[in-house]
């Protein structure tokens, strides 16, 4: 529900991608896409196929998210939504801190 709400609230000019993670990670798009109707529908279809199973391995998803080229002149936001607990939270926070570069903290 939270993910669907996030997609619904995208504005014209926004770009987005969705990365599914559990024991592995996959992304909806190879690179972030504009929030136009066809891409938002692809996101809705992707969300409808999500199944909560496997682990809560966020590192692969973080690597994928940071590897996506940022949209020029846009505020980059990476949002994680999980139904599980994260056991290596301190390690992930340290990784995020080192990879943020010029992004806001």
N, CA, C and O atoms as a printed pandas DataFrame, in Angstrom:
     atom_number atom_name residue_name chain_id  residue_number  x_coord  y_coord  z_coord
0              1         N          UNK        A               1    0.827   -1.187    0.000
1              2        CA          UNK        A               1    0.000    0.000    0.000
2              3         C          UNK        A               1    0.871    1.251    0.000
3              4         O          UNK        A               1    0.587    2.205   -0.723
4              5         N          UNK        A               2    1.936    1.251    0.810
5              6        CA          UNK        A               2    2.824    2.417    0.879
6              7         C          UNK        A               2    3.534    2.636   -0.456
7              8         O          UNK        A               2    3.684    3.774   -0.901
8              9         N          UNK        A               3    3.961    1.572   -1.083
9             10        CA          UNK        A               3    4.648    1.685   -2.371
10            11         C          UNK        A               3    3.699    2.200   -3.448
11            12         O          UNK        A               3    4.065    3.064   -4.245
12            13         N          UNK        A               4    2.508    1.678   -3.468
13            14        CA          UNK        A               4    1.506    2.140   -4.441
14            15         C          UNK        A               4    1.195    3.626   -4.229
15            16         O          UNK        A               4    1.056    4.375   -5.195
16            17         N          UNK        A               5    1.086    4.047   -2.974
17            18        CA          UNK        A               5    0.846    5.449   -2.662
18            19         C          UNK        A               5    1.998    6.322   -3.162
19            20         O          UNK        A               5    1.770    7.406   -3.698
20            21         N          UNK        A               6    3.224    5.853   -2.988
21            22        CA          UNK        A               6    4.382    6.600   -3.481
22            23         C          UNK        A               6    4.341    6.794   -4.978
23            24         O          UNK        A               6    4.630    7.885   -5.469
24            25         N          UNK        A               7    3.987    5.755   -5.711
25            26        CA          UNK        A               7    3.870    5.851   -7.174
26            27         C          UNK        A               7    2.731    6.790   -7.547
27            28         O          UNK        A               7    2.865    7.591   -8.472
28            29         N          UNK        A               8    1.613    6.697   -6.835
29            30        CA          UNK        A               8    0.457    7.555   -7.123
30            31         C          UNK        A               8    0.767    9.035   -6.917
31            32         O          UNK        A               8    0.167    9.890   -7.568
32            33         N          UNK        A               9    1.690    9.339   -6.022
33            34        CA          UNK        A               9    1.999   10.739   -5.701
34            35         C          UNK        A               9    3.136   11.326   -6.529
35            36         O          UNK        A               9    3.519   12.477   -6.321
36            37         N          UNK        A              10    3.670   10.565   -7.450
37            38        CA          UNK        A              10    4.703   11.110   -8.328
38            39         C          UNK        A              10    4.125   12.251   -9.151
39            40         O          UNK        A              10    2.963   12.212   -9.556
40            41         N          UNK        A              11    4.934   13.249   -9.390
41            42        CA          UNK        A              11    4.506   14.444  -10.110
42            43         C          UNK        A              11    5.115   14.479  -11.510
43            44         O          UNK        A              11    6.131   13.831  -11.759
44            45         N          UNK        A              12    4.503   15.230  -12.426
45            46        CA          UNK        A              12    5.122   15.419  -13.738
46            47         C          UNK        A              12    6.541   15.966  -13.542
47            48         O          UNK        A              12    6.762   16.866  -12.732
48            49         N          UNK        A              13    7.466   15.428  -14.270
49            50        CA          UNK        A              13    8.857   15.833  -14.134
50            51         C          UNK        A              13    9.653   14.928  -13.205
51            52         O          UNK        A              13   10.884   14.957  -13.225
52            53         N          UNK        A              14    8.969   14.117  -12.384
53            54        CA          UNK        A              14    9.660   13.161  -11.515
54            55         C          UNK        A              14   10.142   11.978  -12.343
55            56         O          UNK        A              14    9.554   11.643  -13.371
56            57         N          UNK        A              15   11.208   11.358  -11.884
57            58        CA          UNK        A              15   11.632   10.069  -12.422
58            59         C          UNK        A              15   11.653    9.089  -11.256
59            60         O          UNK        A              15   11.740    9.494  -10.097
60            61         N          UNK        A              16   11.571    7.787  -11.572
61            62        CA          UNK        A              16   11.510    6.797  -10.501
62            63         C          UNK        A              16   11.938    5.431  -11.002
63            64         O          UNK        A              16   12.053    5.190  -12.204
64            65         N          UNK        A              17   12.165    4.559  -10.060
65            66        CA          UNK        A              17   12.411    3.152  -10.317
66            67         C          UNK        A              17   11.987    2.404   -9.064
67            68         O          UNK        A              17   11.871    3.006   -7.997
68            69         N          UNK        A              18   11.758    1.126   -9.174
69            70        CA          UNK        A              18   11.430    0.286   -8.028
70            71         C          UNK        A              18   12.410   -0.874   -8.022
71            72         O          UNK        A              18   12.611   -1.539   -9.038
72            73         N          UNK        A              19   13.013   -1.109   -6.869
73            74        CA          UNK        A              19   13.918   -2.242   -6.701
74            75         C          UNK        A              19   13.304   -3.178   -5.665
75            76         O          UNK        A              19   13.108   -2.804   -4.509
76            77         N          UNK        A              20   13.010   -4.385   -6.095
77            78        CA          UNK        A              20   12.466   -5.414   -5.205
78            79         C          UNK        A              20   13.647   -6.117   -4.552
79            80         O          UNK        A              20   14.623   -6.452   -5.222
80            81         N          UNK        A              21   13.560   -6.340   -3.241
81            82        CA          UNK        A              21   14.638   -7.074   -2.583
82            83         C          UNK        A              21   14.076   -8.068   -1.585
83            84         O          UNK        A              21   13.053   -7.831   -0.944
84            85         N          UNK        A              22   14.768   -9.178   -1.474
85            86        CA          UNK        A              22   14.531  -10.205   -0.459
86            87         C          UNK        A              22   15.890  -10.878   -0.283
87            88         O          UNK        A              22   16.806  -10.266    0.267
88            89         N          UNK        A              23   16.041  -12.109   -0.730
89            90        CA          UNK        A              23   17.357  -12.744   -0.701
90            91         C          UNK        A              23   18.211  -12.276   -1.874
91            92         O          UNK        A              23   19.421  -12.505   -1.894
92            93         N          UNK        A              24   17.584  -11.620   -2.851
93            94        CA          UNK        A              24   18.272  -11.020   -3.993
94            95         C          UNK        A              24   17.545   -9.720   -4.326
95            96         O          UNK        A              24   16.629   -9.318   -3.609
96            97         N          UNK        A              25   17.944   -9.071   -5.397
97            98        CA          UNK        A              25   17.312   -7.797   -5.761
98            99         C          UNK        A              25   17.160   -7.714   -7.275
99           100         O          UNK        A              25   18.022   -8.173   -8.024
100          101         N          UNK        A              26   16.057   -7.124   -7.712
101          102        CA          UNK        A              26   15.817   -6.859   -9.129
102          103         C          UNK        A              26   15.144   -5.494   -9.246
103          104         O          UNK        A              26   14.424   -5.061   -8.345
104          105         N          UNK        A              27   15.391   -4.826  -10.373
105          106        CA          UNK        A              27   14.758   -3.515  -10.556
106          107         C          UNK        A              27   13.717   -3.579  -11.662
107          108         O          UNK        A              27   13.807   -4.394  -12.580
108          109         N          UNK        A              28   12.742   -2.712  -11.554
109          110        CA          UNK        A              28   11.694   -2.611  -12.566
110          111         C          UNK        A              28   12.283   -2.143  -13.887
111          112         O          UNK        A              28   12.023   -2.741  -14.931
112          113         N          UNK        A              29   13.071   -1.084  -13.847
113          114        CA          UNK        A              29   13.673   -0.516  -15.047
114          115         C          UNK        A              29   15.191   -0.595  -14.938
115          116         O          UNK        A              29   15.733   -0.658  -13.835
116          117         N          UNK        A              30   15.878   -0.591  -16.077
117          118        CA          UNK        A              30   17.343   -0.570  -16.074
118          119         C          UNK        A              30   17.861    0.766  -15.543
119          120         O          UNK        A              30   18.880    0.811  -14.853
120          121         N          UNK        A              31   17.164    1.841  -15.862
121          122        CA          UNK        A              31   17.479    3.181  -15.350
122          123         C          UNK        A              31   16.158    3.839  -14.959
123          124         O          UNK        A              31   15.093    3.447  -15.437
124          125         N          UNK        A              32   16.238    4.837  -14.092
125          126        CA          UNK        A              32   15.021    5.529  -13.666
126          127         C          UNK        A              32   14.288    6.102  -14.873
127          128         O          UNK        A              32   14.904    6.533  -15.848
128          129         N          UNK        A              33   12.954    6.096  -14.786
129          130        CA          UNK        A              33   12.111    6.509  -15.901
130          131         C          UNK        A              33   11.203    7.664  -15.492
131          132         O          UNK        A              33   10.923    7.847  -14.308
132          133         N          UNK        A              34   10.741    8.445  -16.472
133          134        CA          UNK        A              34    9.802    9.527  -16.152
134          135         C          UNK        A              34    8.484    8.961  -15.621
135          136         O          UNK        A              34    8.070    7.860  -15.984
136          137         N          UNK        A              35    7.843    9.732  -14.765
137          138        CA          UNK        A              35    6.586    9.311  -14.145
138          139         C          UNK        A              35    5.400    9.579  -15.079
139          140         O          UNK        A              35    4.469   10.305  -14.731
140          141         N          UNK        A              36    5.456    8.985  -16.251
141          142        CA          UNK        A              36    4.353    9.099  -17.211
142          143         C          UNK        A              36    3.441    7.895  -17.043
143          144         O          UNK        A              36    3.803    6.915  -16.392
144          145         N          UNK        A              37    2.274    7.973  -17.625
145          146        CA          UNK        A              37    1.235    6.960  -17.417
146          147         C          UNK        A              37    1.721    5.541  -17.675
147          148         O          UNK        A              37    1.474    4.656  -16.855
148          149         N          UNK        A              38    2.396    5.299  -18.778
149          150        CA          UNK        A              38    2.815    3.927  -19.111
150          151         C          UNK        A              38    3.803    3.372  -18.079
151          152         O          UNK        A              38    3.750    2.188  -17.747
152          153         N          UNK        A              39    4.696    4.217  -17.575
153          154        CA          UNK        A              39    5.666    3.762  -16.573
154          155         C          UNK        A              39    5.010    3.569  -15.211
155          156         O          UNK        A              39    5.371    2.659  -14.465
156          157         N          UNK        A              40    4.060    4.413  -14.894
157          158        CA          UNK        A              40    3.334    4.242  -13.640
158          159         C          UNK        A              40    2.491    2.960  -13.673
159          160         O          UNK        A              40    2.356    2.276  -12.658
160          161         N          UNK        A              41    1.929    2.640  -14.842
161          162        CA          UNK        A              41    1.171    1.390  -14.969
162          163         C          UNK        A              41    2.102    0.183  -14.848
163          164         O          UNK        A              41    1.746   -0.817  -14.226
164          165         N          UNK        A              42    3.287    0.276  -15.439
165          166        CA          UNK        A              42    4.276   -0.800  -15.293
166          167         C          UNK        A              42    4.631   -0.982  -13.819
167          168         O          UNK        A              42    4.793   -2.111  -13.355
168          169         N          UNK        A              43    4.750    0.116  -13.089
169          170        CA          UNK        A              43    5.050    0.052  -11.662
170          171         C          UNK        A              43    3.912   -0.621  -10.898
171          172         O          UNK        A              43    4.157   -1.459  -10.030
172          173         N          UNK        A              44    2.688   -0.262  -11.211
173          174        CA          UNK        A              44    1.530   -0.872  -10.557
174          175         C          UNK        A              44    1.501   -2.376  -10.819
175          176         O          UNK        A              44    1.250   -3.159   -9.903
176          177         N          UNK        A              45    1.752   -2.781  -12.053
177          178        CA          UNK        A              45    1.795   -4.207  -12.386
178          179         C          UNK        A              45    2.909   -4.919  -11.619
179          180         O          UNK        A              45    2.717   -6.030  -11.124
180          181         N          UNK        A              46    4.073   -4.273  -11.526
181          182        CA          UNK        A              46    5.215   -4.817  -10.792
182          183         C          UNK        A              46    4.853   -4.993   -9.318
183          184         O          UNK        A              46    5.138   -6.032   -8.724
184          185         N          UNK        A              47    4.230   -3.983   -8.739
185          186        CA          UNK        A              47    3.812   -4.028   -7.334
186          187         C          UNK        A              47    2.815   -5.162   -7.114
187          188         O          UNK        A              47    2.894   -5.875   -6.113
188          189         N          UNK        A              48    1.883   -5.329   -8.040
189          190        CA          UNK        A              48    0.871   -6.379   -7.912
190          191         C          UNK        A              48    1.492   -7.777   -7.900
191          192         O          UNK        A              48    0.911   -8.711   -7.348
192          193         N          UNK        A              49    2.661   -7.921   -8.504
193          194        CA          UNK        A              49    3.329   -9.226   -8.553
194          195         C          UNK        A              49    4.285   -9.461   -7.385
195          196         O          UNK        A              49    4.847  -10.550   -7.269
196          197         N          UNK        A              50    4.481   -8.469   -6.520
197          198        CA          UNK        A              50    5.393   -8.635   -5.389
198          199         C          UNK        A              50    4.840   -9.647   -4.395
199          200         O          UNK        A              50    3.646   -9.663   -4.098
200          201         N          UNK        A              51    5.732  -10.489   -3.889
201          202        CA          UNK        A              51    5.381  -11.483   -2.880
202          203         C          UNK        A              51    6.380  -11.342   -1.736
203          204         O          UNK        A              51    7.590  -11.344   -1.961
204          205         N          UNK        A              52    5.881  -11.222   -0.525
205          206        CA          UNK        A              52    6.759  -11.098    0.640
206          207         C          UNK        A              52    7.266  -12.475    1.025
207          208         O          UNK        A              52    6.572  -13.242    1.692
208          209         N          UNK        A              53    8.492  -12.782    0.596
209          210        CA          UNK        A              53    9.134  -14.037    0.986
210          211         C          UNK        A              53   10.638  -13.847    0.914
211          212         O          UNK        A              53   11.113  -12.817    0.435
212          213         N          UNK        A              54   11.371  -14.805    1.371
213          214        CA          UNK        A              54   12.822  -14.705    1.362
214          215         C          UNK        A              54   13.323  -13.859    2.523
215          216         O          UNK        A              54   12.590  -13.569    3.469
216          217         N          UNK        A              55   14.584  -13.474    2.427
217          218        CA          UNK        A              55   15.210  -12.699    3.491
218          219         C          UNK        A              55   14.981  -11.217    3.322
219          220         O          UNK        A              55   14.202  -10.780    2.475
220          221         N          UNK        A              56   15.674  -10.451    4.143
221          222        CA          UNK        A              56   15.613   -8.991    4.056
222          223         C          UNK        A              56   17.030   -8.496    3.799
223          224         O          UNK        A              56   17.612   -7.786    4.619
224          225         N          UNK        A              57   17.574   -8.883    2.649
225          226        CA          UNK        A              57   18.937   -8.539    2.271
226          227         C          UNK        A              57   18.927   -7.211    1.523
227          228         O          UNK        A              57   18.662   -7.171    0.322
228          229         N          UNK        A              58   19.216   -6.129    2.233
229          230        CA          UNK        A              58   19.121   -4.799    1.647
230          231         C          UNK        A              58   20.383   -4.371    0.904
231          232         O          UNK        A              58   20.315   -3.468    0.070
232          233         N          UNK        A              59   21.519   -4.981    1.175
233          234        CA          UNK        A              59   22.777   -4.520    0.575
234          235         C          UNK        A              59   22.729   -4.559   -0.948
235          236         O          UNK        A              59   23.130   -3.591   -1.592
236          237         N          UNK        A              60   22.258   -5.632   -1.530
237          238        CA          UNK        A              60   22.172   -5.723   -2.994
238          239         C          UNK        A              60   21.274   -4.644   -3.577
239          240         O          UNK        A              60   21.584   -4.061   -4.615
240          241         N          UNK        A              61   20.165   -4.382   -2.909
241          242        CA          UNK        A              61   19.243   -3.337   -3.366
242          243         C          UNK        A              61   19.880   -1.956   -3.229
243          244         O          UNK        A              61   19.710   -1.105   -4.103
244          245         N          UNK        A              62   20.606   -1.730   -2.146
245          246        CA          UNK        A              62   21.316   -0.459   -1.979
246          247         C          UNK        A              62   22.364   -0.280   -3.075
247          248         O          UNK        A              62   22.486    0.799   -3.654
248          249         N          UNK        A              63   23.116   -1.340   -3.356
249          250        CA          UNK        A              63   24.111   -1.277   -4.433
250          251         C          UNK        A              63   23.448   -0.914   -5.756
251          252         O          UNK        A              63   23.959   -0.082   -6.505
252          253         N          UNK        A              64   22.314   -1.537   -6.039
253          254        CA          UNK        A              64   21.591   -1.244   -7.285
254          255         C          UNK        A              64   21.108    0.205   -7.306
255          256         O          UNK        A              64   21.227    0.888   -8.324
256          257         N          UNK        A              65   20.569    0.668   -6.195
257          258        CA          UNK        A              65   20.039    2.026   -6.128
258          259         C          UNK        A              65   21.148    3.055   -6.326
259          260         O          UNK        A              65   20.973    4.016   -7.075
260          261         N          UNK        A              66   22.276    2.865   -5.670
261          262        CA          UNK        A              66   23.377    3.812   -5.813
262          263         C          UNK        A              66   24.020    3.731   -7.194
263          264         O          UNK        A              66   24.623    4.705   -7.645
264          265         N          UNK        A              67   23.906    2.597   -7.871
265          266        CA          UNK        A              67   24.479    2.444   -9.203
266          267         C          UNK        A              67   23.642    3.152  -10.279
267          268         O          UNK        A              67   24.151    3.465  -11.355
268          269         N          UNK        A              68   22.366    3.402   -9.987
269          270        CA          UNK        A              68   21.517    4.108  -10.948
270          271         C          UNK        A              68   22.008    5.547  -11.088
271          272         O          UNK        A              68   22.214    6.223  -10.080
272          273         N          UNK        A              69   22.197    6.024  -12.305
273          274        CA          UNK        A              69   22.646    7.410  -12.444
274          275         C          UNK        A              69   21.562    8.375  -11.969
275          276         O          UNK        A              69   20.393    8.215  -12.320
276          277         N          UNK        A              70   21.942    9.374  -11.175
277          278        CA          UNK        A              70   20.935   10.336  -10.709
278          279         C          UNK        A              70   20.420   11.183  -11.864
279          280         O          UNK        A              70   21.137   11.428  -12.834
280          281         N          UNK        A              71   19.191   11.621  -11.754
281          282        CA          UNK        A              71   18.609   12.514  -12.750
282          283         C          UNK        A              71   19.226   13.893  -12.555
283          284         O          UNK        A              71   19.311   14.398  -11.435
284          285         N          UNK        A              72   19.643   14.476  -13.631
285          286        CA          UNK        A              72   20.320   15.773  -13.572
286          287         C          UNK        A              72   19.410   16.836  -12.946
287          288         O          UNK        A              72   18.219   16.908  -13.248
288          289         N          UNK        A              73   19.984   17.641  -12.086
289          290        CA          UNK        A              73   19.294   18.766  -11.445
290          291         C          UNK        A              73   18.049   18.345  -10.661
291          292         O          UNK        A              73   17.089   19.111  -10.566
292          293         N          UNK        A              74   18.059   17.155  -10.110
293          294        CA          UNK        A              74   16.903   16.685   -9.335
294          295         C          UNK        A              74   17.381   16.219   -7.965
295          296         O          UNK        A              74   18.519   15.773   -7.813
296          297         N          UNK        A              75   16.516   16.323   -6.983
297          298        CA          UNK        A              75   16.800   15.799   -5.657
298          299         C          UNK        A              75   16.669   14.283   -5.714
299          300         O          UNK        A              75   15.607   13.760   -6.049
300          301         N          UNK        A              76   17.732   13.591   -5.393
301          302        CA          UNK        A              76   17.718   12.129   -5.428
302          303         C          UNK        A              76   17.234   11.611   -4.082
303          304         O          UNK        A              76   17.753   11.996   -3.034
304          305         N          UNK        A              77   16.243   10.742   -4.119
305          306        CA          UNK        A              77   15.724   10.122   -2.907
306          307         C          UNK        A              77   15.715    8.617   -3.094
307          308         O          UNK        A              77   15.286    8.111   -4.130
308          309         N          UNK        A              78   16.186    7.916   -2.094
309          310        CA          UNK        A              78   16.122    6.457   -2.086
310          311         C          UNK        A              78   15.299    6.082   -0.865
311          312         O          UNK        A              78   15.682    6.387    0.264
312          313         N          UNK        A              79   14.176    5.424   -1.087
313          314        CA          UNK        A              79   13.241    5.077   -0.024
314          315         C          UNK        A              79   13.154    3.559    0.051
315          316         O          UNK        A              79   12.939    2.894   -0.962
316          317         N          UNK        A              80   13.319    3.014    1.244
317          318        CA          UNK        A              80   13.188    1.572    1.439
318          319         C          UNK        A              80   11.938    1.285    2.247
319          320         O          UNK        A              80   11.665    1.937    3.254
320          321         N          UNK        A              81   11.189    0.303    1.790
321          322        CA          UNK        A              81    9.996   -0.160    2.491
322          323         C          UNK        A              81   10.171   -1.655    2.688
323          324         O          UNK        A              81   10.391   -2.385    1.722
324          325         N          UNK        A              82   10.078   -2.116    3.915
325          326        CA          UNK        A              82   10.247   -3.543    4.192
326          327         C          UNK        A              82    9.236   -4.007    5.230
327          328         O          UNK        A              82    8.783   -3.234    6.074
328          329         N          UNK        A              83    8.897   -5.274    5.148
329          330        CA          UNK        A              83    8.026   -5.871    6.152
330          331         C          UNK        A              83    8.837   -6.720    7.121
331          332         O          UNK        A              83    8.272   -7.396    7.982
332          333         N          UNK        A              84   10.160   -6.688    6.982
333          334        CA          UNK        A              84   11.020   -7.517    7.824
334          335         C          UNK        A              84   11.990   -6.690    8.640
335          336         O          UNK        A              84   12.066   -5.469    8.499
336          337         N          UNK        A              85   12.722   -7.368    9.487
337          338        CA          UNK        A              85   13.734   -6.687   10.281
338          339         C          UNK        A              85   15.075   -6.787    9.562
339          340         O          UNK        A              85   15.326   -7.725    8.805
340          341         N          UNK        A              86   15.923   -5.807    9.814
341          342        CA          UNK        A              86   17.234   -5.740    9.175
342          343         C          UNK        A              86   18.276   -5.988   10.254
343          344         O          UNK        A              86   18.385   -5.225   11.213
344          345         N          UNK        A              87   19.045   -7.066   10.089
345          346        CA          UNK        A              87   19.992   -7.432   11.140
346          347         C          UNK        A              87   21.302   -6.660   11.050
347          348         O          UNK        A              87   21.971   -6.477   12.067
348          349         N          UNK        A              88   21.682   -6.204    9.871
349          350        CA          UNK        A              88   22.960   -5.514    9.704
350          351         C          UNK        A              88   22.764   -4.009    9.495
351          352         O          UNK        A              88   23.431   -3.400    8.659
352          353         N          UNK        A              89   21.859   -3.429   10.248
353          354        CA          UNK        A              89   21.492   -2.028   10.070
354          355         C          UNK        A              89   22.693   -1.091   10.199
355          356         O          UNK        A              89   22.837   -0.181    9.384
356          357         N          UNK        A              90   23.554   -1.284   11.193
357          358        CA          UNK        A              90   24.706   -0.396   11.397
358          359         C          UNK        A              90   25.627   -0.424   10.181
359          360         O          UNK        A              90   26.121    0.618    9.750
360          361         N          UNK        A              91   25.858   -1.605    9.633
361          362        CA          UNK        A              91   26.701   -1.740    8.439
362          363         C          UNK        A              91   26.091   -0.994    7.253
363          364         O          UNK        A              91   26.802   -0.320    6.509
364          365         N          UNK        A              92   24.785   -1.114    7.079
365          366        CA          UNK        A              92   24.111   -0.453    5.962
366          367         C          UNK        A              92   24.127    1.064    6.115
367          368         O          UNK        A              92   24.327    1.782    5.135
368          369         N          UNK        A              93   23.922    1.551    7.318
369          370        CA          UNK        A              93   23.961    2.997    7.551
370          371         C          UNK        A              93   25.350    3.533    7.240
371          372         O          UNK        A              93   25.475    4.604    6.645
372          373         N          UNK        A              94   26.381    2.822    7.623
373          374        CA          UNK        A              94   27.761    3.231    7.327
374          375         C          UNK        A              94   27.990    3.250    5.813
375          376         O          UNK        A              94   28.593    4.186    5.289
376          377         N          UNK        A              95   27.515    2.229    5.119
377          378        CA          UNK        A              95   27.648    2.170    3.660
378          379         C          UNK        A              95   26.943    3.355    3.010
379          380         O          UNK        A              95   27.502    3.997    2.120
380          381         N          UNK        A              96   25.734    3.645    3.443
381          382        CA          UNK        A              96   24.965    4.768    2.894
382          383         C          UNK        A              96   25.729    6.070    3.116
383          384         O          UNK        A              96   25.852    6.886    2.202
384          385         N          UNK        A              97   26.233    6.259    4.313
385          386        CA          UNK        A              97   26.978    7.473    4.641
386          387         C          UNK        A              97   28.154    7.670    3.679
387          388         O          UNK        A              97   28.409    8.789    3.232
388          389         N          UNK        A              98   28.861    6.600    3.366
389          390        CA          UNK        A              98   30.033    6.687    2.490
390          391         C          UNK        A              98   29.661    6.881    1.021
391          392         O          UNK        A              98   30.455    7.422    0.252
392          393         N          UNK        A              99   28.476    6.453    0.627
393          394        CA          UNK        A              99   28.103    6.517   -0.790
394          395         C          UNK        A              99   27.228    7.704   -1.150
395          396         O          UNK        A              99   26.930    7.915   -2.326
396          397         N          UNK        A             100   26.814    8.476   -0.170
397          398        CA          UNK        A             100   25.924    9.611   -0.441
398          399         C          UNK        A             100   26.581   10.673   -1.308
399          400         O          UNK        A             100   25.903   11.331   -2.097
400          401         N          UNK        A             101   27.868   10.847   -1.177
401          402        CA          UNK        A             101   28.525   11.893   -1.951
402          403         C          UNK        A             101   27.941   13.251   -1.607
403          404         O          UNK        A             101   27.879   13.627   -0.436
404          405         N          UNK        A             102   27.509   13.995   -2.633
405          406        CA          UNK        A             102   26.952   15.322   -2.425
406          407         C          UNK        A             102   25.482   15.337   -2.106
407          408         O          UNK        A             102   24.887   16.411   -2.011
408          409         N          UNK        A             103   24.871   14.171   -1.936
409          410        CA          UNK        A             103   23.432   14.121   -1.653
410          411         C          UNK        A             103   23.161   14.605   -0.231
411          412         O          UNK        A             103   24.050   14.601    0.621
412          413         N          UNK        A             104   21.926   15.018    0.007
413          414        CA          UNK        A             104   21.530   15.445    1.347
414          415         C          UNK        A             104   21.456   14.260    2.261
415          416         O          UNK        A             104   21.172   13.142    1.829
416          417         N          UNK        A             105   21.716   14.506    3.549
417          418        CA          UNK        A             105   21.654   13.428    4.542
418          419         C          UNK        A             105   20.456   13.594    5.423
419          420         O          UNK        A             105   20.233   12.782    6.321
